[in-house]
Amino acid sequence: MVGARVLQRGAAVFGRWFKPIAAVATVAGVALALYGQRRAIADFDWQVSWVPLAVSVALFAVPPFVQGASFWLILRFLGVRSRLDDALLIWMRSFLLRYAPTGALAFVIRVRERERLGGASRSTILAASGYEQLAALASGAVACVVGFALARSWPPLVAIALSTGVLAVAVAVRPSFLGGVAQRVLARRGIELTTLLRGRLLAVVVAVNAIGWLATGAATRTLIDGLTSEPVPALGWLVGVYAFAWMLGFLVPIFPGGLGLRDGTLAAFLATRFGTGAATGLALALRLANTLGELVAIALTELVYRAWRAARPRAAGGPAEAPSAGLTRRRVSQTLPPRILRAPTAKGDEMENERTLTDDQIETTLGQDESETADVDADDVDTGTDDTDVDADDTDV
C-alpha cells in the first residue's frame, strides 16, 4: 500500500517536471553522442568535403520523415483519425528523446500527447509504437538481406539469424496467428488492444520504410565517395552493412541511438575494403552526418509546423470586420432584463412558443421606459414645487 502511494507520488512529480527532465536528458544524450564523435569532427576535412557532407546530411534527413509517416499510417490503420502534421511533430519529438539514456522518454511523450494524436487511448498509442518499432526492424532486416543479395555477397551468420528472427516475429503477430494470443496476454496486464494490425497492412508499412533505406544507402555512398579516392563498394552492399549495424544498435537500448555499437560494426565491415584506420574515420564521419541529418529533420519539422499553424488561421478566417449597429444592439439586448426581452404570451401557451422581441420592439420598449422615467422625474419636480409653496405659507403665518 505504501509502495503504491510512493509510486503514485513519483509519477505525479515526474509528470509535473516531465519537460525539464526530458530536455536535460536529451541534451545530455546529444552531447554524449557529439563527444563520442569529437575525433571525427576534428579530423574531418571541412574545407574540401563540405559538399558531399551537405548532400549526405540531406539524404540522412529523409528516413526520419519516412518513419514519422509510417507511424501516422499505423495510427490510421488502427482506426485513429490523426492528422499527419500532428503525428509527424509528436514522432519527431519522441525521436529526439531517444538520445536520452534507455530511450523510454520517447514513449512517454507519445502517451502524454495522445490528445493531439486523434484522441487515441494509451493502449492504442503503445500498440502503434510497438508496431512502428517492429516495422522498422522488419524493414531493416529486409534491407540487410536484399542488400547483400544484390551485391552478390553472403551476409554474416549473425545478420541472417537476426533478420530471420525479426521477420518471423513480424509474421507471427498477425491476428490470425499469434496476434490474438498476445492481445489476451496484454489484456491481463491492463493493456486493452481493441484493434490489431493485419498482416498486409504491416507489410505496407514495411514497404514504406524501405524508402528510407534507399536514402540511407545513397547518403552512405555519397559521403564515402567524397572522403576517399578508393573504389566505393556497391550500393547494395552498403545498404546491407548499414542495415545490419543499425539493427544491432537498435536492439541494444543502453546506448543512446546505438552509439558505439553501430559505429564499431560499420568500421569492422568497412575495414575489409579500406583498411582499419580509414574505416574508423569513415564510420565516425557517417555517424556525424547521420546525427546532423536527424537534427535537421527534427528542426525542419518544428519550423514548418509552427509556420503552418500560424498561417492557417489567417488563411481560413481572413481580416476581422468592424461590428455593425445591429450587432451592437444585440449585445445591448443581451444585457436587458427578461421582462423587456420577452413579450407577454397568451394564456395557456407553451414556454417554447415564447417570442423574442425584435430590435425595433426593444428600442420602442426602451423609449417607452425612458418616457415613463421622464414623467416620474417631472412629477418629482412638481412635488418639490408644492413643498416650496407650503414652506412659503408657513413663513407668512
Summary of the structure (lengths in Angstrom):
residues: 397
radius of gyration: 35.3
end to end distance: 96.0
largest distance: 135.4
contacts: 1189
relative contact order: 0.10
helix: 79%
strand: 1%
